[in-house]
Amino acid sequence: ATSSLFHFHDVAVPHHHPSFLLRVSQMPLAEGKSVQQTVEMLTRKLELLGAEKQGTFCVDCETYHTAASAMGNPAQPGKLMYVMHSSEYPLSCFALFENGPCLITDTNFDVLMIKLKGFFQNAKANKIESRGTRYQFCDFLVKIGTVTMGPSARGISVEVEYCPCVVANDCWNLMTEFMQSFMGSHTPGIPSVFGTKHDSVYSPADTMIQYMELLNKIRKQQQVPSTGMR
């Protein structure tokens, strides 16, 4: 029953939303500063460069695990699935499996998950999201987000998108140079999702995989800033 369930997901029609090359990374807190204060420092640097505010954004992620009743072998570890949404793709829903595919569906997938609660159970306490402001600077789009779980601020996400390019090899050096201008020594390296597609076209799924990896990393971190939501 489980294998046919996964096959059903595969027939979802992908949405052809344009996606340009981008990098999602975590920004550590400035020494002695809260999450909010570090966000303000980052946005101030962007505004000094000449970046202009372009609205807001939100990415959320809910964790589902295989229900015990769906496991053929009770000793076998359950599979995790992450159901994600992004304000950049308002008509789409993304279902990602650990070390597996990213499936793109329409927003009715959320309703489907309720009906499939015999197979997948929602770990409600694990919902995590990144929410913040979008900035435009020349051909770059930057999103600085506060990552929260419930009422607690857990960290900071930085997304940098280079709009004229869809192939990693063509512009990664330029992206790195721009990120260094406001992230300094915390500028990230090339993401693992690019490893197999240096010359391939970038897609929305690549963005959501980066967010899944980042949000999972932040979720698992032990230290939680208690002053983050001032």
Salt bridges, closest charged atoms under 4 A:
ASP60 OD1 - HIS85 ND1 2.87
GLU88 OE2 - ARG134 NE 2.88
GLU88 OE1 - LYS143 NZ 3.67
ASP110 OD2 - HIS85 NE2 2.79
GLU129 OE2 - ARG131 NE 3.09
GLU159 OE2 - LYS143 NZ 2.64
GLU161 OE1 - LYS143 NZ 3.94
ASP206 OD2 - LYS197 NZ 2.64
